[in-house]
Amino acid sequence: MKIQDMDDFYENMPRMPKVLVPHDVYHEDWIRFIQDLALAWAGKLPTTDPNRPSRSSLVAAELIDLWNNSFFAQRGVEIVLFKGHERRSGPWVGQVDHNLPGFRGGTDSDSSDSLSSDDSSSLSDDKYGRGAGAGAGGGYYGSYAGDAKRRKAERKAEKKRKNKEKKARRRARERERTYALYISCITPRDGSHGGPY
């Protein structure tokens, strides 16, 4: 399950998910982990080599791995840092997971390719097959005006469709650059809790 995006982490620390209670994770443990992670993400956690500045995402990933190895894994839990769909912590760093919970898919509801009703009505022909706007006495010029109106509506619809596609691609790129924290259930490493949950 998704815990939270990392951009909001320092100002808005997430509460402990209730699913951790049966895994013997106490509120105090969670607060300590979240405080450490918030400091690491903000670049305020001291590193092993003070002369070498590290990116906050690398420090946070190392911290998550440390907590997983020393605390969460024995309790059948794994905390994972993702950048978009790509794992940035744990033994499968670099692996892409396209089925992340809480991660909106690549298509949005507002990015349909169909024309709206007002766009399509201007493209309709009258009962004689003439373009819209070719009314009584229109003849050649009325037909020409109807064709021009239809072409203008088609250009407008095409521009609208391209803008929607462009926005959808931009949102998808932003989602792929966003870091987020996830939690998953694993088989405990020391076997003290039995089999997988």
Phi and psi restraints in degrees (value plus and minus 20) as a CYANA .aco file:
   2 LYS   PHI    -100.0   -60.0
   2 LYS   PSI     114.8   154.8
   3 ILE   PHI    -111.8   -71.8
   3 ILE   PSI     -77.3   -37.3
   4 GLN   PHI    -195.2  -155.2
   4 GLN   PSI     135.1   175.1
   5 ASP   PHI     -90.7   -50.7
   5 ASP   PSI     124.5   164.5
   6 MET   PHI     -93.4   -53.4
   6 MET   PSI     -43.9    -3.9
   7 ASP   PHI     -80.2   -40.2
   7 ASP   PSI     -50.5   -10.5
   8 ASP   PHI    -114.0   -74.0
   8 ASP   PSI     -16.6    23.4
   9 PHE   PHI     -86.8   -46.8
   9 PHE   PSI     -67.6   -27.6
  10 TYR   PHI     -88.2   -48.2
  10 TYR   PSI     -58.3   -18.3
  11 GLU   PHI    -102.6   -62.6
  11 GLU   PSI     -49.0    -9.0
  12 ASN   PHI    -153.4  -113.4
  12 ASN   PSI      62.6   102.6
  13 MET   PHI     -92.3   -52.3
  13 MET   PSI     112.4   152.4
  14 PRO   PHI     -93.0   -53.0
  14 PRO   PSI     128.6   168.6
  15 ARG   PHI     -94.4   -54.4
  15 ARG   PSI     141.4   181.4
  16 MET   PHI     -90.5   -50.5
  16 MET   PSI     106.4   146.4
  17 PRO   PHI     -83.6   -43.6
  17 PRO   PSI     119.3   159.3
  18 LYS   PHI     -83.7   -43.7
  18 LYS   PSI     -42.3    -2.3
  19 VAL   PHI     -86.5   -46.5
  19 VAL   PSI     -34.2     5.8
  20 LEU   PHI    -101.1   -61.1
  20 LEU   PSI     -38.3     1.7
  21 VAL   PHI     -78.4   -38.4
  21 VAL   PSI     -67.8   -27.8
  22 PRO   PHI     -88.7   -48.7
  22 PRO   PSI     -29.5    10.5
  23 HIS   PHI    -115.2   -75.2
  23 HIS   PSI      -4.9    35.1
  24 ASP   PHI      40.6    80.6
  24 ASP   PSI      15.0    55.0
  25 VAL   PHI    -121.5   -81.5
  25 VAL   PSI     102.3   142.3
  26 TYR   PHI    -116.1   -76.1
  26 TYR   PSI     140.3   180.3
  27 HIS   PHI     -75.2   -35.2
  27 HIS   PSI     -61.3   -21.3
  28 GLU   PHI     -83.1   -43.1
  28 GLU   PSI     -59.4   -19.4
  29 ASP   PHI     -82.7   -42.7
  29 ASP   PSI     -65.8   -25.8
  30 TRP   PHI     -82.4   -42.4
  30 TRP   PSI     -64.8   -24.8
  31 ILE   PHI     -80.4   -40.4
  31 ILE   PSI     -63.8   -23.8
  32 ARG   PHI     -82.6   -42.6
  32 ARG   PSI     -64.5   -24.5
  33 PHE   PHI     -81.3   -41.3
  33 PHE   PSI     -67.4   -27.4
  34 ILE   PHI     -85.3   -45.3
  34 ILE   PSI     -59.8   -19.8
  35 GLN   PHI     -83.8   -43.8
  35 GLN   PSI     -64.3   -24.3
  36 ASP   PHI     -80.2   -40.2
  36 ASP   PSI     -64.5   -24.5
  37 LEU   PHI     -86.9   -46.9
  37 LEU   PSI     -58.9   -18.9
  38 ALA   PHI     -83.7   -43.7
  38 ALA   PSI     -60.7   -20.7
  39 LEU   PHI     -85.7   -45.7
  39 LEU   PSI     -61.5   -21.5
  40 ALA   PHI     -83.9   -43.9
  40 ALA   PSI     -63.0   -23.0
  41 TRP   PHI     -87.3   -47.3
  41 TRP   PSI     -53.3   -13.3
  42 ALA   PHI    -102.2   -62.2
  42 ALA   PSI     -22.8    17.2
  43 GLY   PHI      56.0    96.0
  43 GLY   PSI       2.5    42.5
  44 LYS   PHI    -127.1   -87.1
  44 LYS   PSI     -13.7    26.3
  45 LEU   PHI    -116.0   -76.0
  45 LEU   PSI     107.2   147.2
  46 PRO   PHI     -84.5   -44.5
  46 PRO   PSI     121.0   161.0
  47 THR   PHI    -122.8   -82.8
  47 THR   PSI     150.5   190.5
  48 THR   PHI     -87.8   -47.8
  48 THR   PSI     -50.8   -10.8
  49 ASP   PHI    -138.7   -98.7
  49 ASP   PSI      77.7   117.7
  50 PRO   PHI     -87.1   -47.1
  50 PRO   PSI     -38.9     1.1
  51 ASN   PHI     -99.9   -59.9
  51 ASN   PSI     -37.6     2.4
  52 ARG   PHI    -129.9   -89.9
  52 ARG   PSI      87.7   127.7
  53 PRO   PHI     -90.1   -50.1
  53 PRO   PSI     117.6   157.6
  54 SER   PHI    -134.7   -94.7
  54 SER   PSI     130.7   170.7
  55 ARG   PHI     -90.1   -50.1
  55 ARG   PSI     124.4   164.4
  56 SER   PHI     -80.8   -40.8
  56 SER   PSI     -53.9   -13.9
  57 SER   PHI     -85.9   -45.9
  57 SER   PSI     -56.4   -16.4
  58 LEU   PHI     -90.0   -50.0
  58 LEU   PSI     -62.9   -22.9
  59 VAL   PHI     -83.5   -43.5
  59 VAL   PSI     -62.9   -22.9
  60 ALA   PHI     -83.8   -43.8
  60 ALA   PSI     -61.7   -21.7
  61 ALA   PHI     -83.6   -43.6
  61 ALA   PSI     -62.3   -22.3
  62 GLU   PHI     -83.8   -43.8
  62 GLU   PSI     -61.0   -21.0
  63 LEU   PHI     -84.0   -44.0
  63 LEU   PSI     -63.1   -23.1
  64 ILE   PHI     -81.6   -41.6
  64 ILE   PSI     -63.5   -23.5
  65 ASP   PHI     -81.1   -41.1
  65 ASP   PSI     -61.1   -21.1
  66 LEU   PHI     -81.7   -41.7
  66 LEU   PSI     -67.7   -27.7
  67 TRP   PHI     -84.3   -44.3
  67 TRP   PSI     -60.5   -20.5
  68 ASN   PHI     -81.1   -41.1
  68 ASN   PSI     -67.7   -27.7
  69 ASN   PHI     -87.9   -47.9
  69 ASN   PSI     -56.6   -16.6
  70 SER   PHI    -117.1   -77.1
  70 SER   PSI     -34.8     5.2
  71 PHE   PHI    -156.4  -116.4
  71 PHE   PSI     -81.4   -41.4
  72 PHE   PHI     -89.9   -49.9
  72 PHE   PSI     -58.4   -18.4
  73 ALA   PHI     -80.6   -40.6
  73 ALA   PSI     -58.4   -18.4
  74 GLN   PHI     -86.2   -46.2
  74 GLN   PSI     -37.0     3.0
  75 ARG   PHI    -123.6   -83.6
  75 ARG   PSI     -10.9    29.1
  76 GLY   PHI      56.9    96.9
  76 GLY   PSI       7.6    47.6
  77 VAL   PHI    -151.2  -111.2
  77 VAL   PSI     125.4   165.4
  78 GLU   PHI    -150.9  -110.9
  78 GLU   PSI     112.4   152.4
  79 ILE   PHI    -119.9   -79.9
  79 ILE   PSI     112.7   152.7
  80 VAL   PHI    -150.1  -110.1
  80 VAL   PSI     113.6   153.6
  81 LEU   PHI    -114.9   -74.9
  81 LEU   PSI     107.1   147.1
  82 PHE   PHI    -137.0   -97.0
  82 PHE   PSI     125.5   165.5
  83 LYS   PHI    -134.8   -94.8
  83 LYS   PSI      86.2   126.2
  84 GLY   PHI      45.2    85.2
  84 GLY   PSI    -139.8   -99.8
  85 HIS   PHI    -119.4   -79.4
  85 HIS   PSI     -20.1    19.9
  86 GLU   PHI    -118.6   -78.6
  86 GLU   PSI     111.2   151.2
  87 ARG   PHI     -88.2   -48.2
  87 ARG   PSI     115.4   155.4
  88 ARG   PHI    -138.9   -98.9
  88 ARG   PSI     -16.6    23.4
  89 SER   PHI    -163.8  -123.8
  89 SER   PSI     145.8   185.8
  90 GLY   PHI      66.9   106.9
  90 GLY   PSI    -198.3  -158.3
  91 PRO   PHI     -90.6   -50.6
  91 PRO   PSI     -37.5     2.5
  92 TRP   PHI    -128.9   -88.9
  92 TRP   PSI      22.3    62.3
  93 VAL   PHI     -76.9   -36.9
  93 VAL   PSI     114.2   154.2
  94 GLY   PHI      73.5   113.5
  94 GLY   PSI     -35.7     4.3
  95 GLN   PHI     -89.9   -49.9
  95 GLN   PSI     118.8   158.8
  96 VAL   PHI    -120.0   -80.0
  96 VAL   PSI     111.5   151.5
  97 ASP   PHI    -140.9  -100.9
  97 ASP   PSI      88.9   128.9
  98 HIS   PHI    -104.1   -64.1
  98 HIS   PSI     -26.9    13.1
  99 ASN   PHI    -132.4   -92.4
  99 ASN   PSI      26.8    66.8
 100 LEU   PHI     -94.9   -54.9
 100 LEU   PSI     113.3   153.3
 101 PRO   PHI     -90.2   -50.2
 101 PRO   PSI     123.6   163.6
 102 GLY   PHI      57.1    97.1
 102 GLY   PSI     -11.6    28.4
 103 PHE   PHI    -128.5   -88.5
 103 PHE   PSI      93.3   133.3
 104 ARG   PHI     -83.8   -43.8
 104 ARG   PSI     123.2   163.2
 105 GLY   PHI     -89.9   -49.9
 105 GLY   PSI     159.0   199.0
 106 GLY   PHI     -91.7   -51.7
 106 GLY   PSI     -38.6     1.4
 107 THR   PHI    -126.0   -86.0
 107 THR   PSI     118.5   158.5
 108 ASP   PHI    -128.3   -88.3
 108 ASP   PSI     135.6   175.6
 109 SER   PHI     -85.5   -45.5
 109 SER   PSI     -44.4    -4.4
 110 ASP   PHI    -111.5   -71.5
 110 ASP   PSI     -12.7    27.3
 111 SER   PHI    -127.8   -87.8
 111 SER   PSI      22.9    62.9
 112 SER   PHI     -96.3   -56.3
 112 SER   PSI     134.1   174.1
 113 ASP   PHI    -110.2   -70.2
 113 ASP   PSI     -28.2    11.8
 114 SER   PHI     -96.7   -56.7
 114 SER   PSI     136.2   176.2
 115 LEU   PHI     -99.9   -59.9
 115 LEU   PSI     131.1   171.1
 116 SER   PHI     -94.9   -54.9
 116 SER   PSI     145.2   185.2
 117 SER   PHI     -83.0   -43.0
 117 SER   PSI     -54.9   -14.9
 118 ASP   PHI     -92.7   -52.7
 118 ASP   PSI     -50.1   -10.1
 119 ASP   PHI     -90.5   -50.5
 119 ASP   PSI     -62.9   -22.9
 120 SER   PHI     -92.4   -52.4
 120 SER   PSI     -48.2    -8.2
 121 SER   PHI     -88.0   -48.0
 121 SER   PSI     -50.8   -10.8
 122 SER   PHI     -96.0   -56.0
 122 SER   PSI     -33.7     6.3
 123 LEU   PHI    -111.6   -71.6
 123 LEU   PSI     -26.5    13.5
 124 SER   PHI     -93.4   -53.4
 124 SER   PSI     131.6   171.6
 125 ASP   PHI    -116.0   -76.0
 125 ASP   PSI     136.4   176.4
 126 ASP   PHI     -99.6   -59.6
 126 ASP   PSI    -198.6  -158.6
 127 LYS   PHI     -87.5   -47.5
 127 LYS   PSI     -32.0     8.0
 128 TYR   PHI    -121.5   -81.5
 128 TYR   PSI     -13.2    26.8
 129 GLY   PHI      65.1   105.1
 129 GLY   PSI     -13.6    26.4
 130 ARG   PHI    -105.7   -65.7
 130 ARG   PSI     134.0   174.0
 131 GLY   PHI     -85.9   -45.9
 131 GLY   PSI     139.9   179.9
 132 ALA   PHI     -80.1   -40.1
 132 ALA   PSI     119.7   159.7
 133 GLY   PHI      77.2   117.2
 133 GLY   PSI     -26.2    13.8
 134 ALA   PHI    -112.7   -72.7
 134 ALA   PSI      51.3    91.3
 135 GLY   PHI    -100.6   -60.6
 135 GLY   PSI    -182.4  -142.4
 136 ALA   PHI     -80.8   -40.8
 136 ALA   PSI     111.7   151.7
 137 GLY   PHI      57.2    97.2
 137 GLY   PSI     -11.5    28.5
 138 GLY   PHI     -90.2   -50.2
 138 GLY   PSI     -64.1   -24.1
 139 GLY   PHI      32.0    72.0
 139 GLY   PSI    -159.8  -119.8
 140 TYR   PHI     -82.3   -42.3
 140 TYR   PSI     -65.7   -25.7
 141 TYR   PHI     -88.3   -48.3
 141 TYR   PSI     -56.3   -16.3
 142 GLY   PHI     -84.7   -44.7
 142 GLY   PSI     -60.6   -20.6
 143 SER   PHI     -84.7   -44.7
 143 SER   PSI     -62.0   -22.0
 144 TYR   PHI     -82.8   -42.8
 144 TYR   PSI     -63.4   -23.4
 145 ALA   PHI     -84.3   -44.3
 145 ALA   PSI     -58.9   -18.9
 146 GLY   PHI     -85.4   -45.4
 146 GLY   PSI     -60.9   -20.9
 147 ASP   PHI     -84.1   -44.1
 147 ASP   PSI     -61.8   -21.8
 148 ALA   PHI     -83.5   -43.5
 148 ALA   PSI     -61.4   -21.4
 149 LYS   PHI     -84.6   -44.6
 149 LYS   PSI     -61.3   -21.3
 150 ARG   PHI     -84.4   -44.4
 150 ARG   PSI     -64.4   -24.4
 151 ARG   PHI     -83.5   -43.5
 151 ARG   PSI     -59.5   -19.5
 152 LYS   PHI     -83.6   -43.6
 152 LYS   PSI     -62.6   -22.6
 153 ALA   PHI     -85.1   -45.1
 153 ALA   PSI     -58.7   -18.7
 154 GLU   PHI     -84.6   -44.6
 154 GLU   PSI     -62.8   -22.8
 155 ARG   PHI     -83.1   -43.1
 155 ARG   PSI     -61.3   -21.3
 156 LYS   PHI     -83.6   -43.6
 156 LYS   PSI     -63.9   -23.9
 157 ALA   PHI     -84.7   -44.7
 157 ALA   PSI     -60.7   -20.7
 158 GLU   PHI     -85.0   -45.0
 158 GLU   PSI     -61.5   -21.5
 159 LYS   PHI     -83.8   -43.8
 159 LYS   PSI     -61.6   -21.6
 160 LYS   PHI     -83.2   -43.2
 160 LYS   PSI     -62.8   -22.8
 161 ARG   PHI     -83.5   -43.5
 161 ARG   PSI     -63.7   -23.7
 162 LYS   PHI     -84.7   -44.7
 162 LYS   PSI     -59.3   -19.3
 163 ASN   PHI     -82.8   -42.8
 163 ASN   PSI     -61.4   -21.4
 164 LYS   PHI     -83.8   -43.8
 164 LYS   PSI     -62.8   -22.8
 165 GLU   PHI     -83.2   -43.2
 165 GLU   PSI     -61.3   -21.3
 166 LYS   PHI     -82.9   -42.9
 166 LYS   PSI     -63.8   -23.8
 167 LYS   PHI     -84.9   -44.9
 167 LYS   PSI     -60.2   -20.2
 168 ALA   PHI     -84.2   -44.2
 168 ALA   PSI     -61.2   -21.2
 169 ARG   PHI     -84.7   -44.7
 169 ARG   PSI     -60.5   -20.5
 170 ARG   PHI     -83.7   -43.7
 170 ARG   PSI     -63.6   -23.6
 171 ARG   PHI     -83.1   -43.1
 171 ARG   PSI     -59.9   -19.9
 172 ALA   PHI     -83.8   -43.8
 172 ALA   PSI     -61.9   -21.9
 173 ARG   PHI     -83.2   -43.2
 173 ARG   PSI     -60.9   -20.9
 174 GLU   PHI     -83.6   -43.6
 174 GLU   PSI     -61.1   -21.1
 175 ARG   PHI     -83.9   -43.9
 175 ARG   PSI     -55.7   -15.7
 176 GLU   PHI     -93.4   -53.4
 176 GLU   PSI     -37.7     2.3
 177 ARG   PHI    -114.1   -74.1
 177 ARG   PSI     -29.2    10.8
 178 THR   PHI    -102.4   -62.4
 178 THR   PSI     110.7   150.7
 179 TYR   PHI    -108.1   -68.1
 179 TYR   PSI     120.8   160.8
 180 ALA   PHI    -165.6  -125.6
 180 ALA   PSI     135.2   175.2
 181 LEU   PHI    -126.4   -86.4
 181 LEU   PSI     112.0   152.0
 182 TYR   PHI    -145.2  -105.2
 182 TYR   PSI     140.2   180.2
 183 ILE   PHI    -150.5  -110.5
 183 ILE   PSI     119.9   159.9
 184 SER   PHI    -159.4  -119.4
 184 SER   PSI     137.4   177.4
 185 CYS   PHI    -111.3   -71.3
 185 CYS   PSI     112.3   152.3
 186 ILE   PHI    -151.0  -111.0
 186 ILE   PSI     153.9   193.9
 187 THR   PHI     -96.6   -56.6
 187 THR   PSI     107.9   147.9
 188 PRO   PHI     -78.7   -38.7
 188 PRO   PSI     119.7   159.7
 189 ARG   PHI     -94.5   -54.5
 189 ARG   PSI     -52.5   -12.5
 190 ASP   PHI    -111.6   -71.6
 190 ASP   PSI     -25.8    14.2
 191 GLY   PHI      56.9    96.9
 191 GLY   PSI     -18.3    21.7
 192 SER   PHI     -89.5   -49.5
 192 SER   PSI     -40.2    -0.2
 193 HIS   PHI    -119.6   -79.6
 193 HIS   PSI     -13.3    26.7
 194 GLY   PHI      68.5   108.5
 194 GLY   PSI    -168.5  -128.5
 195 GLY   PHI    -102.0   -62.0
 195 GLY   PSI    -189.6  -149.6
 196 PRO   PHI     -87.8   -47.8
 196 PRO   PSI     132.8   172.8
